[in-house]
Amino acid sequence: MPEPRFFALIIGTEILNRRRVDKHFDFLTQALGDKGYALSGSFIIEDDPKLIVRTIAFIASDPHAVLFCFGGIGSTPDDHTRKCASLALRDGTLPVHEEAKQIIVNTLGEAAYPYSVRMAELPQGAKLLHNPVNNMPAFSLDERFYFMPGFPQMSHPMVDAILDKLIPVKTDYYRHTLTAACKESLFIEIMEQMPKGVDASSLPKLYAEGWRVSISVGSREQKMAEESFQHYINLLESKGIPYVLDDESETQV
């Protein structure tokens, strides 16, 4: 079964104009890392319905995408995500989700009307996500697309619960890194020959005393990761180029 590819969509003009600081990216990368995975992409976009629809549709075009979307599922006029999710992934309608309506009304009473009850208008086939803070439900579609509030204290416990369901047991990912006193061009031929299932990257650094490059090699196969990494060490030692093994050479993303 193909591995999932995780994406974050963070919706909020207030982040882009610096009225608020995003807290979702750091949290999500750590939460995924704890499970042995990493983000494939992250987007921060404004509260523009057309842009939201296009971004959701773009992510959904990847058949293995799993989306965590934060923000815009409330009941104010600038909350577009429920409608946009329907336009991108369904038929554009927002029928009343009776269970969501009951939860909202039971929680808020008469205060649910006339506005808060709108949050029960969800895309066809939506499944509810429990909100541990105020009980206002979030929702998912197809067990791949998860739409949550922009408030971290509400959405982050939801993410933890989702990942525990999707990835009940951590998947090991073996990564090795080194830093060498040379330019990254030295390693191009080796990088071009890395086998499928190995990701290799180089990060050049320029200091007053000259170039340094950090090489990172990772794989879900421990032996493959070790053997691929050894090619870089062999080349450095054959040329007498000094290097150090970095502390992050361990099981991680």
LINVEN-V458758 format. One record per pair of residues at least 24 apart in sequence whose C-alpha atoms are under 10 Angstrom apart, sorted by the first residue. I is the first residue (numbers start at 0). J is the second residue. D is the distance in whole Angstrom. If there is no record, write none. Layout:
i=I j=J d=D
i=I j=J d=D
This chain:
i=0 j=63 d=10
i=1 j=62 d=10
i=1 j=63 d=7
i=2 j=36 d=10
i=2 j=63 d=7
i=2 j=64 d=9
i=3 j=36 d=9
i=3 j=38 d=10
i=3 j=39 d=10
i=3 j=61 d=10
i=3 j=62 d=9
i=3 j=63 d=5
i=3 j=64 d=6
i=3 j=65 d=6
i=3 j=66 d=10
i=3 j=143 d=9
i=3 j=165 d=10
i=4 j=36 d=9
i=4 j=37 d=8
i=4 j=38 d=7
i=4 j=39 d=6
i=4 j=40 d=9
i=4 j=58 d=10
i=4 j=61 d=8
i=4 j=62 d=9
i=4 j=63 d=6
i=4 j=64 d=5
i=4 j=65 d=6
i=4 j=66 d=9
i=5 j=31 d=9
i=5 j=36 d=8
i=5 j=37 d=7
i=5 j=38 d=5
i=5 j=39 d=5
i=5 j=40 d=7
i=5 j=41 d=9
i=5 j=58 d=9
i=5 j=63 d=8
i=5 j=64 d=6
i=5 j=65 d=5
i=5 j=66 d=6
i=5 j=67 d=8
i=5 j=143 d=9
i=6 j=37 d=9
i=6 j=38 d=6
i=6 j=39 d=6
i=6 j=40 d=5
i=6 j=41 d=6
i=6 j=42 d=8
i=6 j=58 d=7
i=6 j=59 d=10
i=6 j=64 d=7
i=6 j=65 d=6
i=6 j=66 d=5
i=6 j=67 d=6
i=6 j=68 d=8
i=6 j=144 d=10
i=7 j=38 d=7
i=7 j=39 d=9
i=7 j=40 d=6
i=7 j=41 d=5
i=7 j=42 d=6
i=7 j=43 d=8
i=7 j=58 d=9
i=7 j=65 d=9
i=7 j=66 d=6
i=7 j=67 d=5
i=7 j=68 d=6
i=7 j=69 d=8
i=7 j=145 d=10
i=8 j=40 d=9
i=8 j=41 d=6
i=8 j=42 d=5
i=8 j=43 d=6
i=8 j=44 d=8
i=8 j=51 d=9
i=8 j=54 d=8
i=8 j=55 d=8
i=8 j=58 d=9
i=8 j=66 d=7
i=8 j=67 d=6
i=8 j=68 d=5
i=8 j=69 d=6
i=8 j=70 d=9
i=8 j=145 d=10
i=8 j=146 d=9
i=9 j=41 d=8
i=9 j=42 d=6
i=9 j=43 d=5
i=9 j=44 d=6
i=9 j=45 d=9
i=9 j=46 d=10
i=9 j=51 d=10
i=9 j=67 d=8
i=9 j=68 d=6
i=9 j=69 d=5
i=9 j=70 d=7
i=9 j=71 d=9
i=9 j=147 d=10
i=9 j=148 d=10
i=9 j=149 d=8
i=10 j=42 d=8
i=10 j=43 d=6
i=10 j=44 d=5
i=10 j=45 d=6
i=10 j=46 d=6
i=10 j=47 d=9
i=10 j=51 d=8
i=10 j=68 d=8
i=10 j=69 d=6
i=10 j=70 d=5
i=10 j=71 d=7
i=10 j=78 d=10
i=10 j=79 d=10
i=10 j=80 d=8
i=10 j=148 d=10
i=10 j=149 d=8
i=11 j=43 d=7
i=11 j=44 d=6
i=11 j=45 d=5
i=11 j=46 d=6
i=11 j=47 d=9
i=11 j=69 d=9
i=11 j=70 d=7
i=11 j=71 d=8
i=11 j=77 d=9
i=11 j=78 d=10
i=11 j=149 d=8
i=12 j=43 d=9
i=12 j=44 d=7
i=12 j=45 d=4
i=12 j=46 d=6
i=12 j=47 d=9
i=12 j=77 d=10
i=13 j=44 d=10
i=13 j=45 d=8
i=13 j=46 d=9
i=14 j=43 d=8
i=14 j=44 d=9
i=14 j=45 d=8
i=15 j=43 d=8
i=15 j=44 d=7
i=15 j=45 d=7
i=16 j=45 d=9
i=21 j=149 d=9
i=21 j=151 d=9
i=22 j=149 d=9
i=22 j=150 d=9
i=22 j=151 d=7
i=22 j=155 d=10
i=23 j=67 d=10
i=23 j=68 d=10
i=23 j=69 d=8
i=23 j=149 d=9
i=23 j=150 d=9
i=23 j=151 d=7
i=23 j=154 d=9
i=23 j=155 d=8
i=26 j=151 d=9
i=26 j=155 d=8
i=26 j=158 d=9
i=27 j=67 d=9
i=27 j=155 d=8
i=27 j=158 d=8
i=27 j=159 d=9
i=28 j=252 d=10
i=29 j=252 d=10
i=30 j=155 d=9
i=30 j=158 d=8
i=30 j=159 d=7
i=30 j=162 d=8
i=31 j=158 d=10
i=31 j=159 d=9
i=31 j=162 d=8
i=31 j=166 d=9
i=31 j=169 d=9
i=31 j=252 d=9
i=32 j=169 d=9
i=32 j=170 d=10
i=32 j=171 d=10
i=32 j=172 d=9
i=32 j=251 d=7
i=32 j=252 d=6
i=33 j=162 d=10
i=33 j=169 d=7
i=33 j=170 d=9
i=33 j=171 d=10
i=33 j=251 d=8
i=33 j=252 d=8
i=34 j=162 d=8
i=34 j=163 d=9
i=34 j=165 d=10
i=34 j=166 d=7
i=34 j=167 d=8
i=34 j=168 d=7
i=34 j=169 d=4
i=34 j=170 d=6
i=34 j=171 d=8
i=34 j=172 d=9
i=34 j=251 d=9
i=34 j=252 d=9
i=35 j=166 d=9
i=35 j=168 d=9
i=35 j=169 d=6
i=35 j=170 d=5
i=35 j=171 d=6
i=35 j=172 d=6
i=35 j=173 d=9
i=35 j=219 d=9
i=35 j=250 d=9
i=35 j=251 d=6
i=35 j=252 d=6
i=36 j=166 d=10
i=36 j=169 d=9
i=36 j=170 d=8
i=36 j=171 d=9
i=36 j=172 d=8
i=36 j=251 d=8
i=36 j=252 d=6
i=37 j=251 d=10
i=37 j=252 d=6
i=38 j=65 d=10
i=38 j=66 d=10
i=39 j=64 d=9
i=39 j=65 d=10
i=40 j=64 d=10
i=40 j=66 d=10
i=41 j=66 d=10
i=41 j=67 d=9
i=41 j=68 d=10
i=42 j=68 d=9
i=43 j=68 d=10
i=43 j=69 d=10
i=46 j=70 d=9
i=46 j=71 d=8
i=46 j=77 d=7
i=46 j=78 d=8
i=46 j=79 d=7
i=46 j=80 d=9
i=47 j=77 d=9
i=47 j=78 d=10
i=47 j=79 d=8
i=47 j=80 d=10
i=47 j=83 d=10
i=48 j=77 d=9
i=48 j=78 d=9
i=48 j=79 d=6
i=48 j=80 d=8
i=48 j=82 d=8
i=48 j=83 d=6
i=48 j=84 d=10
i=48 j=86 d=10
i=49 j=79 d=10
i=49 j=83 d=8
i=49 j=86 d=10
i=49 j=87 d=10
i=50 j=83 d=9
i=51 j=79 d=8
i=51 j=80 d=7
i=51 j=82 d=10
i=51 j=83 d=6
i=51 j=84 d=8
i=51 j=86 d=10
i=51 j=87 d=9
i=52 j=79 d=9
i=52 j=80 d=8
i=52 j=82 d=9
i=52 j=83 d=5
i=52 j=84 d=7
i=52 j=85 d=9
i=52 j=86 d=7
i=52 j=87 d=5
i=52 j=88 d=9
i=53 j=83 d=9
i=53 j=84 d=10
i=53 j=86 d=9
i=53 j=87 d=7
i=54 j=83 d=10
i=54 j=84 d=10
i=54 j=87 d=9
i=55 j=80 d=10
i=55 j=83 d=8
i=55 j=84 d=7
i=55 j=86 d=9
i=55 j=87 d=6
i=55 j=88 d=8
i=55 j=144 d=9
i=56 j=83 d=10
i=56 j=84 d=9
i=56 j=86 d=9
i=56 j=87 d=5
i=56 j=88 d=7
i=57 j=87 d=9
i=58 j=144 d=10
i=59 j=87 d=8
i=59 j=88 d=8
i=59 j=143 d=9
i=59 j=144 d=8
i=62 j=143 d=10
i=63 j=143 d=9
i=64 j=143 d=7
i=64 j=144 d=8
i=65 j=141 d=10
i=65 j=142 d=8
i=65 j=143 d=5
i=65 j=144 d=6
i=65 j=145 d=8
i=66 j=139 d=10
i=66 j=140 d=10
i=66 j=142 d=10
i=66 j=143 d=6
i=66 j=144 d=5
i=66 j=145 d=6
i=66 j=146 d=8
i=67 j=139 d=9
i=67 j=143 d=9
i=67 j=144 d=6
i=67 j=145 d=5
i=67 j=146 d=6
i=67 j=147 d=8
i=67 j=154 d=10
i=67 j=158 d=8
i=67 j=161 d=10
i=68 j=139 d=10
i=68 j=144 d=8
i=68 j=145 d=6
i=68 j=146 d=5
i=68 j=147 d=6
i=68 j=148 d=8
i=68 j=149 d=9
i=68 j=154 d=9
i=69 j=145 d=9
i=69 j=146 d=6
i=69 j=147 d=5
i=69 j=148 d=5
i=69 j=149 d=5
i=69 j=150 d=8
i=69 j=151 d=9
i=69 j=154 d=7
i=69 j=155 d=10
i=70 j=146 d=8
i=70 j=147 d=6
i=70 j=148 d=5
i=70 j=149 d=4
i=70 j=150 d=7
i=70 j=151 d=10
i=70 j=154 d=9
i=71 j=146 d=9
i=71 j=147 d=8
i=71 j=148 d=7
i=71 j=149 d=7
i=72 j=117 d=10
i=72 j=118 d=7
i=72 j=119 d=10
i=72 j=120 d=10
i=72 j=121 d=9
i=72 j=136 d=10
i=72 j=137 d=7
i=72 j=138 d=9
i=72 j=146 d=7
i=72 j=147 d=7
i=72 j=148 d=6
i=72 j=149 d=8
i=73 j=114 d=9
i=73 j=115 d=8
i=73 j=116 d=10
i=73 j=117 d=8
i=73 j=118 d=6
i=73 j=119 d=10
i=73 j=135 d=9
i=73 j=136 d=10
i=73 j=137 d=9
i=73 j=147 d=10
i=73 j=148 d=7
i=73 j=149 d=9
i=74 j=113 d=10
i=74 j=114 d=6
i=74 j=115 d=6
i=74 j=116 d=8
i=74 j=117 d=6
i=74 j=118 d=6
i=74 j=119 d=9
i=74 j=120 d=10
i=75 j=114 d=8
i=75 j=115 d=9
i=75 j=117 d=9
i=75 j=118 d=9
i=78 j=118 d=10
i=80 j=121 d=10
i=80 j=146 d=8
i=80 j=147 d=9
i=80 j=148 d=10
i=81 j=118 d=8
i=81 j=119 d=10
i=81 j=120 d=8
i=81 j=121 d=6
i=81 j=122 d=7
i=81 j=137 d=10
i=81 j=138 d=9
i=81 j=146 d=8
i=82 j=120 d=9
i=82 j=121 d=8
i=82 j=122 d=7
i=83 j=122 d=9
i=84 j=121 d=9
i=84 j=122 d=7
i=84 j=139 d=10
i=84 j=140 d=9
i=84 j=144 d=9
i=84 j=145 d=10
i=84 j=146 d=9
i=85 j=121 d=8
i=85 j=122 d=5
i=85 j=123 d=7
i=85 j=124 d=10
i=85 j=125 d=10
i=85 j=140 d=9
i=86 j=122 d=9
i=88 j=122 d=8
i=88 j=123 d=9
i=88 j=140 d=8
i=88 j=141 d=10
i=88 j=144 d=9
i=89 j=122 d=7
i=89 j=123 d=7
i=89 j=124 d=9
i=89 j=140 d=9
i=90 j=122 d=8
i=90 j=123 d=8
i=91 j=121 d=10
i=91 j=122 d=7
i=91 j=123 d=9
i=92 j=120 d=9
i=92 j=121 d=8
i=92 j=122 d=6
i=92 j=123 d=7
i=93 j=117 d=10
i=93 j=118 d=10
i=93 j=119 d=9
i=93 j=120 d=5
i=93 j=121 d=5
i=93 j=122 d=5
i=93 j=123 d=7
i=93 j=125 d=10
i=94 j=119 d=8
i=94 j=120 d=5
i=94 j=121 d=6
i=94 j=122 d=7
i=94 j=123 d=7
i=94 j=124 d=10
i=94 j=125 d=10
i=95 j=119 d=6
i=95 j=120 d=4
i=95 j=121 d=6
i=95 j=122 d=9
i=95 j=123 d=9
i=96 j=120 d=6
i=96 j=121 d=6
i=96 j=122 d=9
i=96 j=123 d=9
i=96 j=124 d=9
i=96 j=125 d=8
i=96 j=126 d=9
i=96 j=127 d=9
i=97 j=121 d=10
i=98 j=126 d=10
i=98 j=127 d=8
i=98 j=136 d=10
i=99 j=125 d=10
i=99 j=126 d=9
i=99 j=127 d=7
i=99 j=128 d=10
i=99 j=134 d=10
i=99 j=135 d=8
i=99 j=136 d=6
i=99 j=137 d=9
i=99 j=138 d=9
i=100 j=135 d=9
i=100 j=136 d=9
i=102 j=134 d=7
i=102 j=135 d=7
i=102 j=136 d=8
i=103 j=133 d=10
i=103 j=134 d=8
i=103 j=135 d=6
i=103 j=136 d=8
i=104 j=135 d=10
i=105 j=134 d=10
i=106 j=133 d=8
i=106 j=134 d=7
i=106 j=135 d=8
i=107 j=133 d=10
i=107 j=134 d=10
i=107 j=135 d=9
i=128 j=154 d=10
i=128 j=157 d=7
i=128 j=158 d=10
i=128 j=160 d=9
i=128 j=161 d=9
i=129 j=153 d=9
i=129 j=154 d=10
i=129 j=156 d=9
i=129 j=157 d=7
i=129 j=160 d=9
i=130 j=154 d=8
i=130 j=155 d=10
i=130 j=156 d=8
i=130 j=157 d=7
i=131 j=155 d=10
i=131 j=156 d=7
i=131 j=157 d=8
i=132 j=156 d=9
i=170 j=219 d=8
i=170 j=250 d=10
i=170 j=251 d=9
i=170 j=252 d=10
i=171 j=218 d=9
i=171 j=219 d=6
i=171 j=220 d=9
i=171 j=221 d=9
i=171 j=250 d=6
i=171 j=251 d=7
i=171 j=252 d=8
i=172 j=217 d=7
i=172 j=218 d=6
i=172 j=219 d=5
i=172 j=220 d=7
i=172 j=221 d=8
i=172 j=224 d=9
i=172 j=249 d=9
i=172 j=250 d=6
i=172 j=251 d=5
i=172 j=252 d=6
i=173 j=197 d=10
i=173 j=216 d=8
i=173 j=217 d=5
i=173 j=218 d=5
i=173 j=219 d=6
i=173 j=220 d=7
i=173 j=221 d=6
i=173 j=222 d=9
i=173 j=223 d=9
i=173 j=224 d=6
i=173 j=225 d=8
i=173 j=248 d=8
i=173 j=249 d=6
i=173 j=250 d=4
i=173 j=251 d=6
i=173 j=252 d=7
i=174 j=198 d=9
i=174 j=199 d=9
i=174 j=215 d=7
i=174 j=216 d=6
i=174 j=217 d=4
i=174 j=218 d=7
i=174 j=219 d=9
i=174 j=220 d=10
i=174 j=221 d=9
i=174 j=224 d=7
i=174 j=225 d=8
i=174 j=228 d=9
i=174 j=247 d=8
i=174 j=248 d=6
i=174 j=249 d=6
i=174 j=250 d=6
i=174 j=251 d=6
i=174 j=252 d=7
i=175 j=199 d=10
i=175 j=214 d=8
i=175 j=215 d=6
i=175 j=216 d=5
i=175 j=217 d=6
i=175 j=218 d=9
i=175 j=224 d=7
i=175 j=225 d=8
i=175 j=227 d=10
i=175 j=228 d=7
i=175 j=229 d=10
i=175 j=244 d=8
i=175 j=245 d=8
i=175 j=246 d=9
i=175 j=247 d=7
i=175 j=248 d=4
i=175 j=249 d=6
i=175 j=250 d=8
i=175 j=251 d=9
i=175 j=252 d=10
i=176 j=200 d=10
i=176 j=201 d=10
i=176 j=213 d=7
i=176 j=214 d=5
i=176 j=215 d=4
i=176 j=216 d=6
i=176 j=217 d=9
i=176 j=228 d=8
i=176 j=231 d=10
i=176 j=243 d=9
i=176 j=244 d=6
i=176 j=245 d=5
i=176 j=246 d=8
i=176 j=247 d=7
i=176 j=248 d=5
i=176 j=249 d=9
i=177 j=201 d=10
i=177 j=212 d=8
i=177 j=213 d=6
i=177 j=214 d=5
i=177 j=215 d=7
i=177 j=216 d=9
i=177 j=228 d=9
i=177 j=231 d=9
i=177 j=232 d=9
i=177 j=242 d=7
i=177 j=243 d=6
i=177 j=244 d=4
i=177 j=245 d=5
i=177 j=246 d=9
i=177 j=247 d=9
i=177 j=248 d=8
i=178 j=202 d=9
i=178 j=203 d=9
i=178 j=204 d=10
i=178 j=211 d=7
i=178 j=212 d=5
i=178 j=213 d=4
i=178 j=214 d=6
i=178 j=215 d=9
i=178 j=241 d=9
i=178 j=242 d=5
i=178 j=243 d=5
i=178 j=244 d=6
i=178 j=245 d=7
i=179 j=203 d=10
i=179 j=210 d=9
i=179 j=211 d=6
i=179 j=212 d=5
i=179 j=213 d=7
i=179 j=214 d=8
i=179 j=231 d=10
i=179 j=232 d=10
i=179 j=235 d=8
i=179 j=240 d=7
i=179 j=241 d=6
i=179 j=242 d=4
i=179 j=243 d=7
i=179 j=244 d=9
i=180 j=204 d=10
i=180 j=208 d=10
i=180 j=209 d=8
i=180 j=210 d=6
i=180 j=211 d=5
i=180 j=212 d=7
i=180 j=213 d=9
i=180 j=235 d=9
i=180 j=240 d=6
i=180 j=241 d=6
i=180 j=242 d=6
i=180 j=243 d=9
i=181 j=205 d=10
i=181 j=209 d=8
i=181 j=210 d=6
i=181 j=211 d=5
i=181 j=212 d=6
i=181 j=213 d=10
i=181 j=235 d=9
i=181 j=240 d=7
i=181 j=241 d=9
i=181 j=242 d=9
i=182 j=209 d=9
i=182 j=210 d=6
i=182 j=211 d=6
i=182 j=212 d=6
i=182 j=213 d=10
i=183 j=210 d=9
i=183 j=211 d=8
i=183 j=212 d=6
i=183 j=213 d=8
i=183 j=214 d=8
i=184 j=212 d=9
i=185 j=212 d=10
i=185 j=231 d=10
i=185 j=234 d=9
i=185 j=235 d=9
i=186 j=212 d=10
i=186 j=214 d=9
i=186 j=230 d=10
i=186 j=231 d=7
i=186 j=234 d=8
i=186 j=235 d=9
i=189 j=227 d=9
i=189 j=228 d=10
i=189 j=230 d=7
i=189 j=231 d=7
i=189 j=234 d=9
i=190 j=214 d=10
i=190 j=216 d=10
i=190 j=227 d=9
i=190 j=230 d=10
i=190 j=231 d=9
i=192 j=227 d=9
i=193 j=223 d=10
i=193 j=227 d=7
i=193 j=228 d=10
i=193 j=230 d=10
i=194 j=223 d=9
i=194 j=224 d=10
i=194 j=227 d=8
i=195 j=223 d=10
i=196 j=220 d=8
i=196 j=223 d=8
i=196 j=224 d=9
i=197 j=223 d=7
i=197 j=224 d=7
i=197 j=227 d=8
i=197 j=228 d=10
i=198 j=224 d=9
i=198 j=227 d=10
i=199 j=224 d=10
i=199 j=227 d=9
i=199 j=228 d=9
i=211 j=242 d=9
i=212 j=242 d=9
i=213 j=242 d=9
i=213 j=243 d=10
i=213 j=244 d=10
i=213 j=245 d=9
i=214 j=244 d=10
i=214 j=245 d=10
i=215 j=245 d=9
i=215 j=247 d=9
i=215 j=248 d=9
i=216 j=248 d=9
i=217 j=248 d=9
i=217 j=249 d=10
i=217 j=250 d=9
i=217 j=251 d=9
i=217 j=252 d=8
i=218 j=250 d=10
i=218 j=251 d=10
i=218 j=252 d=9
i=219 j=250 d=9
i=219 j=251 d=10
i=219 j=252 d=9
i=221 j=250 d=9
